[in-house]
Amino acid sequence: MILQHKKIKNKWLRCILFPFNIYLCEIIGGGVMYNIFGIRAWNYTYKYAMFNGMIALEYYPLWIIIYIIEHYGYLILCKILRINH
């Protein structure tokens, strides 16, 4: 991922920026599939806040919640397995 835990120290900044990693993957993956195969794996053209029909900004809060779950799940797993993070 673009945002690694060691690169950006501020956890709140990482939380705010995390969805942009998801959006970047959606744009690249969706663009490749559309240009090579001519299909749209997901279609957000009917959404209010969307970009090129490939990303929908209304899912931004969901991606933040997923990041928080992933981050604290990672910390808990490191404690359980006694891994230095």
C-alpha positions, 0 to 999 in steps of 0.5 A: 500500500502507499500509506505504510505505518512507518511512513506516516506517524500520525494515526489520524492522518493515516485514517483520513488518507486511507480511503484514497488508497482504495480509490486509487486501486478502484481507478486503476483496476477499473480502468484496466478492466474497462480498457482491456475487456470493455467491462465495468466491474463496478458502476457508480455512474448513478451515484451523486458524488462519483468520479468517472463512474469508477469511485463513489465518495459516499463510501468514504466513511465506510473506508475509514471504519474499515481502516480503524478495524484493520489498524486495531486488529493489526495491533491486537494480533501483534500483541497476541503473537508477540510481534514488534510492530 
